[in-house]
Amino acid sequence: MKLRLVLPLALGLATLCAGCQFGEAKPTMAVMNTRDVITKCDSGMKAAEEVRSKFASRQEALKKQEAALAKLKADPAVSDPKSGKRAELEALARQYVADSQALRKDIGEEETIKFKPIVDRINKVLADYVKEHGLLSVQDKNGFTYIDPSIDITDSITKRVDTMQ
């Protein structure tokens, strides 16, 4: 019995709403590729180049260690316990791992120092953009399977960060 009353009311409401003009809904959410903004804005590219330059010689040294390791692994004498090549290989491998870890740590620390002011600037630009466009949230673009390009604000934020410098 209640269904008989609800159904005509629902149909009547649907018919009434069908003739209404609703304004086009404005998105309240946006996405951006945070990493792209950081690395593609002018100051981010400059900071990345400074970090690369600072550690270039250590990167080269690691490549030389890799080559030495590969050469030593290919040496048939490594199989001979009397040659001492096995111990040499293990020592070189330990040194390579230690140097590699130290380099990653140092690069990470340097990136934190260099990119902190850039991230702060991005956050300021983003806060202003969110207010200006009435957004309720901005998600990082990574991790989504599909995103409508109309809600991707990566380029807009990157341009604003560049003009803010």
Secondary structure, DSSP 8 states (H G I E B T S, - for coil): -HHHHHHHHHHHHHHHHHT--------SEEEE-HHHHHHHSHHHHHHHHHHHHHHHHHHHHHHHHHHHHHHHHH-GGGG-TTTSHHHHHHHHHHHHHHHHHHHHHHHHHHHHHHHHHHHHHHHHHHHHHHHHHT-SEEEESTT-S---GGGB-HHHHHHHHHHH-
